[in-house]
Amino acid sequence: MRVHFIAIGGSAMHNLAIALHNKGYQVTGSDDTIFEPSKSRLERCGLLPDAFGWYEDKITNDIDAIILGMHAKEDNEELIKAQSLGLKIYSYPEFLYEQSKNKTRVVIGGSHGKTTITSMILHVLHYHEKEVDYMVGAQLEGFDTMVHLTEENDFMVLEGDEYLSSPIDRRPKFHLYQPNIALVSGIAWDHINVFPTYDGYVDQFRIFMNSIINGGALVYNEEDKEVKELAEQVENPIRKFPYSTPNYNVENGETLLHTPEGEMPIEVFGAHNLSNLAGAKWICQHMGVDEDDFYEAIASFKGASKRLEKIAESTNAVAYKDFAHSPSKVSATTLAVKQQYANRKVIACLELHTYSSLNATFLKEYEGALDAADEAVVFYSPDAVKIKQLEEVSADQIAQAFNRNDLIIYTDPNSFKEYLQEKTFHNATLLLMSSGNYGGLDFDEVKKWINN
């Protein structure tokens, strides 16, 4: 089968391209720019385009399927040519569904926690040598790619993103998977450039829950009021399994999970991660892993890339980076770190980087999000605001939104870097939260500052 990717360089797209290449498909692709690590990974597989840009002559009648990425635009010349030839055009989630329609589909959804929960499930299955197909949103230890596809595996585990499917398909990705087993971890308004109202955003999860195949199962976080209400309203003939945060305690910076066999030390920490663990346990049990085997495997789970990832540690200091950017996740992550390191000064740095976080109207959602930190810093780039064509956001607006008198605000990457460089991280924990990189911060340098 011959497949062509329009916008092959994206994080998800290039992983799917590699997975199909490994499956024996003939894969080609285009993109106007490709960054690392996508570039090197495509090059190793012989899939890197010869030149960047869009070329309509790449689109020919012998292509069996076009896979269209969100980075492309509706007027993309390759897309227009494919449409004129009547070629089959798939969005990323549509194609994944085609690859998994004869399998048991396990879809993990939620405004936050879905990558971690999916990663936990895959870690447990990998530990017990249970082979499944999968798609996850972060690189995992022990896994070569973020997408794996076979003909023979019975299960496909999918991270269910609520963002749009493609430039010509405005449905949220997780509406297309038709899960046999689904999980919803929590609902907190996000992607306001696409879902301008809270009710409109919540509706996407209602549709997702109602898309579960008859006779399927819904695992849901009953501690999230919105999730609980939606789950209870679902009238499909499905089974429902609520979960909540398990009991645990923290001793000397170590989290101990309460299990039927006693207290068990685990690598991850924080109430939100323990909640994620409870959801993952239910899913694994539905996939044939019993409780004892789950605990044995999860003890060695260290987290997904950029999800409370420890990047440096010395005798009296530690640094983490986290993908947190939505208000609820920022609040939960900051509180988790403070609880884990109660006797240390917690310095929490948040980059406002997404459309939602840089929106003046949405900013008020961040009130109190950094309150658990001893020292709180917000960085944002006025250039990023311009690139996203948003109204200018002022430092005063940010200060008012967070409602914290001692909030430190930086708009210049060099000034923020100097602030960190001059810090004395004695008996301190540094938390760097962003879906960006603070205007070019070198995390290897951060490691040196922590170890000084």
WOTA-V549967 format. One record per backbone hydrogen bond with DSSP energy under -1.0 kcal/mol. CO is the residue of the C=O (numbers start at 1). NH is the residue of the N-H. If there is no record, write none. Layout:
BEGIN
CO;NH / CO;NH
END
This chain:
BEGIN
1;26 / 2;64 / 2;65 / 3;28 / 4;67 / 5;30 / 6;69 / 10;14 / 12;16 / 13;17 / 14;18 / 15;19 / 16;20 / 17;21 / 18;22 / 19;23 / 20;25 / 21;24 / 26;3 / 28;5 / 30;7 / 30;8 / 31;53 / 35;39 / 37;41 / 38;42 / 39;43 / 40;44 / 41;45 / 42;47 / 43;46 / 55;58 / 56;59 / 60;63 / 65;4 / 66;90 / 67;6 / 69;72 / 73;76 / 76;80 / 77;81 / 78;82 / 79;83 / 80;84 / 81;85 / 82;87 / 88;66 / 90;68 / 91;95 / 92;96 / 93;97 / 94;98 / 95;99 / 97;101 / 100;103 / 104;156 / 105;180 / 105;181 / 106;158 / 107;183 / 108;160 / 109;185 / 113;117 / 114;118 / 115;119 / 116;120 / 117;121 / 118;122 / 119;123 / 120;124 / 121;125 / 122;126 / 123;127 / 124;128 / 125;130 / 126;129 / 133;157 / 134;148 / 135;159 / 139;305 / 140;143 / 146;136 / 148;134 / 154;104 / 155;133 / 156;106 / 157;135 / 158;108 / 161;174 / 163;173 / 166;169 / 169;166 / 171;165 / 172;175 / 173;176 / 179;213 / 180;217 / 181;107 / 182;219 / 183;109 / 184;221 / 186;111 / 191;194 / 191;195 / 197;201 / 198;202 / 199;203 / 201;204 / 202;205 / 202;206 / 203;207 / 204;208 / 205;209 / 206;210 / 208;211 / 209;212 / 213;216 / 216;239 / 217;182 / 218;241 / 219;184 / 220;243 / 221;224 / 224;228 / 225;229 / 226;230 / 227;231 / 228;232 / 229;233 / 236;238 / 237;215 / 239;218 / 241;220 / 243;222 / 247;258 / 249;256 / 251;254 / 254;251 / 255;266 / 256;249 / 257;264 / 259;262 / 262;259 / 264;257 / 270;274 / 271;275 / 272;276 / 273;277 / 274;278 / 275;279 / 276;280 / 277;281 / 278;282 / 279;283 / 280;284 / 281;285 / 282;286 / 283;287 / 284;289 / 285;288 / 290;294 / 291;295 / 292;296 / 293;297 / 294;298 / 295;299 / 297;300 / 298;301 / 304;307 / 306;323 / 309;321 / 312;319 / 316;428 / 317;314 / 318;430 / 319;311 / 319;312 / 320;432 / 321;309 / 322;434 / 326;330 / 327;331 / 328;332 / 329;333 / 330;334 / 331;335 / 332;336 / 333;337 / 334;338 / 335;339 / 336;340 / 337;341 / 341;344 / 345;429 / 346;374 / 346;375 / 347;431 / 348;377 / 349;433 / 350;379 / 354;358 / 356;359 / 359;363 / 362;365 / 363;366 / 364;367 / 366;369 / 368;371 / 370;373 / 375;348 / 376;408 / 377;350 / 378;410 / 379;352 / 381;385 / 382;386 / 383;387 / 384;388 / 385;390 / 386;389 / 394;398 / 395;399 / 396;400 / 397;401 / 398;402 / 399;403 / 402;368 / 404;407 / 408;378 / 410;380 / 412;416 / 413;417 / 414;418 / 415;419 / 416;420 / 417;421 / 418;422 / 424;426 / 427;345 / 428;318 / 429;347 / 430;320 / 431;349 / 432;322 / 433;351 / 437;440 / 437;441 / 442;446 / 443;447 / 444;448 / 445;449 / 446;450 / 447;451
END
